[in-house]
Amino acid sequence: MAPNRLVKGFPAEIVGSQSPNGWAEREYRSDCHPHLGMERYSGNGIAVAPPFPHALASLGTAFRSQTMRIGLIGYGRMGQAIERVAVARGHLIEGVIRSETPPETRLTLARACDVLVDFSHADAVPAHIELALETGRPLVIGTTGWDALRPALAEQVRQAGGAIIYAPNFSVAVQLFIRHAVALATHLLKLEGWDVAIEEIHHRAKADAPSGTARKIADQIAHHSQREWSFGVPERGRLPEGQFTVSALRIGSEFGTHRILLDGPYDWMELTHRAKGREGFAYGAVRSAEWLLHRNRKGFFHLEEVLDEILNTTGRID
Ligand SMILES: NC(=O)c1ccc[n+]([C@@H]2O[C@H](COP(=O)([O-])OP(=O)(O)OC[C@H]3O[C@@H](n4cnc5c(N)ncnc54)[C@H](OP(=O)(O)O)[C@@H]3O)[C@@H](O)[C@H]2O)c1
């Protein structure tokens, strides 16, 4: 079997032969591509080492599936992480859409892809959904900051028969952390004398505070424990009964830490998730793309609703 050829840039070049269902006919076999998972391609034919070669290699070795041709919308920090993880799992980056990419080129690229992955800017998300609907391509959206528009756009996608999955945090570990840590916290808060606080730490460039993930954790704990949360503490006076705090720290290049602190009469507990890089978000996004395509699902999905289904999808087409 010839090694995978990874093509990026314009005009988009179709890689591999076409199957009747429109997929690229190529199967990833870790034993036949000496570089897969150990190198990535810079787009000019030069292979460069990824930052975590062993981690990326392990993402690819257990996976056997048809190759996806991915169109990346946005090629910033996350777009590049998606590329690393997708290539390690045997997929192809068909091309990249950036802010200056003209509409015709966007259409051409989207039609040449099996799936689009958007980590760009909130203002551009409606246009990217239009692009996915017009070309009939499934779309994974990791871009944040368009919450107010989401209900209307989700309805538009459902009516048009589109296929979109969205998450403000695509880390599978974070999703499981939220699920299980919140369950444990709310269990303890039903006992006498327990209190809770949430802390998040991110890099200096982060635009919002508290993070969407911290908000989600706080909302869920508040809901289940009949308490309210506030961002920070009152300048004067004590924290009112029935209220707990969420605090944020900004430092250096921290990828993202979320901590739930629990204080009981006889015990202290800290539950912490710390991202080691952007690859965790990228991994969840690529798994989601595989699921949309493999299962041919139509609709507008939130990752948390379909996480178990995605994790039970091995990536193998039987
Ligand atoms: N869901 C998650 O798990 C998760 C995790 C991390 C980040 N995010 C979110 O993902 C988004 C991107 O984050 P990032 O750190 O990768 O940002 P970034 O490094 O600033 O990259 C943003 C990219 O978006 C591109 N872009 C902007 N407007 C565009 C448009 N109209 N069409 C196509 N591309 C456009 C930019 O292209 P140019 O360079 O050409 O302008 C740039 O390549 C943010 O919303 C962030 O909050 C989500």
The ligand as an SDF file (V2000), in Angstrom:
LIG
                    3D

 48 52  0  0  0  0  0  0  0  0999 V2000
  -14.3740   23.6950   21.5900 N   0  0  0  0  0  0  0  0  0  0  0  0
  -13.1580   23.5590   22.0920 C   0  0  0  0  0  0  0  0  0  0  0  0
  -12.7880   22.5110   22.6310 O   0  0  0  0  0  0  0  0  0  0  0  0
  -12.1890   24.7020   21.9480 C   0  0  0  0  0  0  0  0  0  0  0  0
  -10.8740   24.5950   22.4240 C   0  0  0  0  0  0  0  0  0  0  0  0
  -10.0060   25.6630   22.2030 C   0  0  0  0  0  0  0  0  0  0  0  0
  -10.4590   26.7950   21.5280 C   0  0  0  0  0  0  0  0  0  0  0  0
  -11.7470   26.8620   21.1000 N   0  0  0  0  0  0  0  0  0  0  0  0
  -12.2630   27.9710   20.3150 C   0  0  0  0  0  0  0  0  0  0  0  0
  -11.8370   27.8070   18.9620 O   0  0  0  0  0  0  0  0  0  0  0  0
  -11.7100   29.0640   18.3280 C   0  0  0  0  0  0  0  0  0  0  0  0
  -10.3270   29.2120   17.7210 C   0  0  0  0  0  0  0  0  0  0  0  0
   -9.3650   29.1430   18.7380 O   0  0  0  0  0  0  0  0  0  0  0  0
   -7.8120   29.2650   18.3870 P   0  0  0  0  0  0  0  0  0  0  0  0
   -7.1100   29.2530   19.6940 O   0  0  0  0  0  0  0  0  0  0  0  0
   -7.4150   28.2740   17.3430 O   0  0  0  0  0  0  0  0  0  0  0  0
   -7.7680   30.7400   17.7520 O   0  0  0  0  0  0  0  0  0  0  0  0
   -6.6490   31.3800   16.8190 P   0  0  0  0  0  0  0  0  0  0  0  0
   -5.3200   30.7540   17.0840 O   0  0  0  0  0  0  0  0  0  0  0  0
   -6.8020   32.8500   16.9730 O   0  0  0  0  0  0  0  0  0  0  0  0
   -7.0880   30.9550   15.3350 O   0  0  0  0  0  0  0  0  0  0  0  0
   -8.2730   31.4180   14.7550 C   0  0  0  0  0  0  0  0  0  0  0  0
   -8.2470   31.0900   13.2960 C   0  0  0  0  0  0  0  0  0  0  0  0
   -9.5380   31.4180   12.7740 O   0  0  0  0  0  0  0  0  0  0  0  0
   -9.3420   31.9580   11.4920 C   0  0  0  0  0  0  0  0  0  0  0  0
  -10.4850   32.7780   11.0850 N   0  0  0  0  0  0  0  0  0  0  0  0
  -10.9650   33.9270   11.6220 C   0  0  0  0  0  0  0  0  0  0  0  0
  -12.0310   34.3510   10.9240 N   0  0  0  0  0  0  0  0  0  0  0  0
  -12.2360   33.4500    9.9330 C   0  0  0  0  0  0  0  0  0  0  0  0
  -13.1710   33.3210    8.8760 C   0  0  0  0  0  0  0  0  0  0  0  0
  -14.1210   34.2360    8.6590 N   0  0  0  0  0  0  0  0  0  0  0  0
  -13.0720   32.2470    8.0400 N   0  0  0  0  0  0  0  0  0  0  0  0
  -12.1280   31.3270    8.2190 C   0  0  0  0  0  0  0  0  0  0  0  0
  -11.1950   31.3970    9.1920 N   0  0  0  0  0  0  0  0  0  0  0  0
  -11.2420   32.4440   10.0360 C   0  0  0  0  0  0  0  0  0  0  0  0
   -8.0720   32.7630   11.5910 C   0  0  0  0  0  0  0  0  0  0  0  0
   -7.5600   32.8890   10.2760 O   0  0  0  0  0  0  0  0  0  0  0  0
   -6.5910   34.0950    9.8390 P   0  0  0  0  0  0  0  0  0  0  0  0
   -5.3330   33.8190   10.5540 O   0  0  0  0  0  0  0  0  0  0  0  0
   -6.5190   33.9580    8.3730 O   0  0  0  0  0  0  0  0  0  0  0  0
   -7.2860   35.3740   10.3000 O   0  0  0  0  0  0  0  0  0  0  0  0
   -7.2210   31.8420   12.4790 C   0  0  0  0  0  0  0  0  0  0  0  0
   -6.5160   30.9280   11.6790 O   0  0  0  0  0  0  0  0  0  0  0  0
  -12.0650   30.1000   19.4150 C   0  0  0  0  0  0  0  0  0  0  0  0
  -13.4240   30.4260   19.3160 O   0  0  0  0  0  0  0  0  0  0  0  0
  -11.8000   29.3400   20.7220 C   0  0  0  0  0  0  0  0  0  0  0  0
  -12.5540   29.8410   21.8090 O   0  0  0  0  0  0  0  0  0  0  0  0
  -12.6060   25.8320   21.2990 C   0  0  0  0  0  0  0  0  0  0  0  0
  1  2  1  0
  2  3  2  0
  2  4  1  0
  4  5  1  0
  4 48  2  0
  5  6  2  0
  6  7  1  0
  7  8  2  0
  8  9  1  0
  8 48  1  0
  9 10  1  0
  9 46  1  0
 10 11  1  0
 11 12  1  0
 11 44  1  0
 12 13  1  0
 13 14  1  0
 14 15  2  0
 14 16  1  0
 14 17  1  0
 17 18  1  0
 18 19  2  0
 18 20  1  0
 18 21  1  0
 21 22  1  0
 22 23  1  0
 23 24  1  0
 23 42  1  0
 24 25  1  0
 25 26  1  0
 25 36  1  0
 26 27  1  0
 26 35  1  0
 27 28  2  0
 28 29  1  0
 29 30  1  0
 29 35  2  0
 30 31  1  0
 30 32  2  0
 32 33  1  0
 33 34  2  0
 34 35  1  0
 36 37  1  0
 36 42  1  0
 37 38  1  0
 38 39  2  0
 38 40  1  0
 38 41  1  0
 42 43  1  0
 44 45  1  0
 44 46  1  0
 46 47  1  0
M  CHG  2   8   1  16  -1
M  END
$$$$
